[in-house]
């Protein structure tokens, strides 16, 4: 959706402004995994190479989940940093 792609600010700010959904809690689970073939291809590593799998779920009031995403990171050349909130 163009409104999502062209948003200013965070995804959670967009949820609040556009849909009235307030994210009150975020949970991330990090786990070392062997890269599935499609992930290895996307990250430029062989299938089975160690990667970091990050699963994030955002919740609104009443502990209702409103967003889930899964990311994979090749930590051989990068580090994972999570920084939430404004500076």
C-alpha positions as CSV (number, residue, x, y, z in Angstrom):
1,X,0.0,0.0,0.0
2,X,1.5,3.4,-0.9
3,X,0.4,5.0,2.4
4,X,2.5,2.4,4.2
5,X,5.5,2.6,2.0
6,X,5.5,6.4,2.0
7,X,4.9,6.8,5.8
8,X,6.9,9.1,7.9
9,X,8.0,7.6,11.2
10,X,7.7,4.1,12.5
11,X,5.4,1.3,11.5
12,X,3.8,1.5,15.0
13,X,3.1,5.2,14.5
14,X,1.5,4.4,11.2
15,X,-0.8,1.8,13.0
16,X,-1.8,4.4,15.6
17,X,-2.4,7.2,13.1
18,X,-4.1,5.2,10.3
19,X,-6.0,2.5,12.3
20,X,-6.1,3.7,15.9
21,X,-4.1,0.7,17.0
22,X,-1.6,1.4,19.8
23,X,1.3,-1.0,20.2
24,X,2.0,-1.3,23.9
25,X,4.5,-4.2,24.0
26,X,6.9,-5.9,21.6
27,X,8.5,-9.3,22.1
28,X,11.5,-10.5,20.1
29,X,12.9,-14.0,20.1
30,X,16.4,-14.5,18.8
31,X,17.7,-17.9,17.9
32,X,20.8,-19.2,16.0
33,X,19.6,-21.4,13.2
34,X,20.8,-23.2,10.1
35,X,19.8,-21.1,7.1
36,X,17.0,-22.7,5.0
37,X,17.9,-22.8,1.3
38,X,15.8,-19.7,0.4
39,X,17.2,-17.7,3.2
40,X,20.8,-18.7,2.4
41,X,20.2,-17.6,-1.2
42,X,18.8,-14.3,-0.1
43,X,21.7,-13.7,2.3
44,X,24.4,-15.0,0.0
45,X,25.4,-17.9,2.3
46,X,25.1,-21.6,1.7
47,X,22.1,-23.5,2.9
48,X,22.8,-24.7,6.4
49,X,25.1,-21.8,7.3
50,X,24.6,-20.3,10.8
51,X,22.2,-17.3,10.8
52,X,20.3,-15.4,13.4
53,X,16.5,-15.8,13.2
54,X,14.6,-12.9,14.8
55,X,10.8,-13.3,15.4
56,X,9.1,-10.1,16.6
57,X,5.5,-9.8,17.8
58,X,3.8,-6.5,18.6
59,X,0.8,-6.4,21.0
60,X,-1.9,-3.9,21.7
61,X,-4.1,-3.6,24.7
62,X,-5.5,-6.8,26.1
63,X,-2.3,-8.6,24.9
64,X,-3.8,-8.9,21.4
65,X,-1.1,-9.5,18.7
66,X,-1.2,-6.9,15.9
67,X,2.0,-7.7,13.9
68,X,4.4,-10.6,13.6
69,X,7.6,-10.6,11.5
70,X,10.5,-12.9,11.0
71,X,13.9,-11.7,9.9
72,X,17.2,-13.6,9.3
73,X,20.6,-12.0,9.8
74,X,24.0,-13.2,8.6
75,X,26.0,-12.2,11.6
76,X,29.3,-13.1,9.9
77,X,29.5,-9.5,8.6
78,X,26.7,-7.7,10.6
79,X,25.5,-7.3,14.1
80,X,21.9,-7.1,15.2
81,X,20.9,-3.9,17.0
82,X,17.4,-3.2,18.3
83,X,16.8,0.3,19.3
84,X,13.2,1.3,20.2
85,X,11.9,4.8,20.9
86,X,13.0,8.3,20.1
87,X,16.4,9.7,20.7
